[in-house]
Amino acid sequence: MTVVPLDPASPASHAVGIDFDQTLVAHDDGWQDGRIYGKPVPGAIESLHALKRVRSVFIMTARPRRFHAAVAGWLREHSGLETLVDEDPERAYWQGDCLLVTNKKLGAAVYIDDRAIRFTGDWTAALTQAHHAIGLPAAADPATVTRPATTATTTTNRPARTTPADLARHFPDRC
């Protein structure tokens, strides 16, 4: 693993980014319209405090902004730490004393996320891990990767995948 020491000339080295859902909060009953109902993942709060003692910490969430205040409230309630919801659209780094809640991937020394794949410079290994994570067989050569054919249902009876043509009809500004 790459070591990123604290460096006054590198704002990214001052912070640690931590994913919220299923990394800090466990919620095994699904999305539930965005309601935050879970308890802390075991060890999460103690680890949050330990990291906060040595670096600035920001909490990343893919949740829409309307949920960020609730995320900040959950963090305050369970950790006792002061929180701030990110309102700065230009923010690229975090060097504050409280926990920042954001939906941006800010510069950081390290990220802790339940869905991450660590990239080590080997795209074949990364692609193999990505295929496994999304339920596809491993591809030996990145050049041979293609989008799976669309079917009416998958083997797990999920609805058909949205095709690029469907996306273009619904979202004409997408590429």
Residue pairs with C-beta under 8 A, 6 or more apart in sequence:
1 118
4 10
4 12
4 13
4 109
4 110
5 13
6 13
6 14
6 55
6 109
7 13
11 92
11 93
11 95
11 107
12 93
12 106
12 107
12 108
12 109
13 109
14 55
14 56
14 93
14 94
14 95
14 109
15 55
15 56
15 57
15 58
15 93
15 94
15 95
15 106
15 107
15 108
15 109
16 51
16 55
16 56
16 57
16 58
16 108
16 109
16 110
16 111
16 112
17 57
17 58
17 59
17 60
17 105
17 106
17 108
17 110
17 111
17 112
17 113
18 24
18 48
18 51
18 57
18 58
18 59
18 60
18 111
18 112
18 113
19 59
19 60
19 61
19 111
19 112
19 113
19 114
19 115
19 116
20 59
20 60
20 61
20 63
20 71
20 101
21 27
21 61
21 62
21 63
21 114
22 41
22 114
23 41
23 44
23 112
23 113
23 114
24 40
24 41
24 44
24 45
24 48
24 59
24 75
25 36
25 38
25 39
25 40
25 41
25 44
25 74
26 38
26 39
26 40
26 41
27 36
27 37
27 38
28 38
29 37
34 63
34 64
34 66
34 67
34 70
36 67
36 70
36 71
36 74
39 78
40 78
45 78
45 79
48 57
48 79
48 81
48 99
49 79
49 81
51 57
52 81
52 99
55 109
56 94
56 95
56 96
56 97
56 100
57 94
57 99
57 100
58 86
58 94
58 99
58 100
58 101
58 102
58 106
58 108
59 71
59 75
59 99
59 100
59 101
59 102
60 102
60 103
60 104
60 105
60 106
60 111
60 113
61 67
61 68
61 71
61 101
61 102
61 103
62 103
63 71
63 103
64 103
65 103
68 85
68 86
68 101
68 102
68 103
69 85
71 101
72 83
72 84
72 85
72 99
72 101
73 83
75 81
75 83
75 99
75 101
76 82
76 83
79 99
81 98
81 99
82 97
82 98
82 99
83 98
83 99
83 100
83 101
84 96
84 98
84 99
84 100
84 101
85 100
85 101
85 102
86 100
86 101
86 102
86 103
86 104
91 102
91 104
91 106
92 106
92 107
93 106
93 107
94 100
94 102
94 106
94 108
100 106
105 111
115 133
117 126
117 129
117 130
117 133
119 126
120 126
123 142
124 140
124 141
124 142
127 138
127 139
127 142
127 145
128 138
128 139
131 137
131 138
131 139
132 138
136 148
139 145
148 161
150 160
150 161
150 163
151 160
151 161
152 160
153 159
153 160
154 160
154 161
167 174
168 174
